[in-house]
């Protein structure tokens, strides 16, 4: 029962922080989420004997988050507005790229509670 209460507290704090900071809609990007969860699932398939699938999934989500950030920064760097240093376009794209590690660590902390 305590672990579910812990999960509820974590979720409320994170979503409360986004709500107070300007809205949860700023923290939602489906492509980043699919990227992170997909890598987490792929990583979980490599579970060895005696290893927790939840832990393996959470570790994969963190790694997927960092890979998502690198992919996002690479895509940003390859655009015309990056070469022109147009921060009005760079910053929103960077905010989306930063969601991938956020999702990875958020899912990792949830899987730590479930394991």
HELIX and SHEET records of a PDB file:
HELIX    1   1 UNK A    2  UNK A   20  1                                  19    
HELIX    2   2 UNK A   24  UNK A   27  5                                   4    
HELIX    3   3 UNK A   30  UNK A   44  1                                  15    
HELIX    4   4 UNK A   53  UNK A   77  1                                  25    
HELIX    5   5 UNK A   80  UNK A   83  1                                   4    
HELIX    6   6 UNK A   87  UNK A  114  1                                  28    
END                                                                             
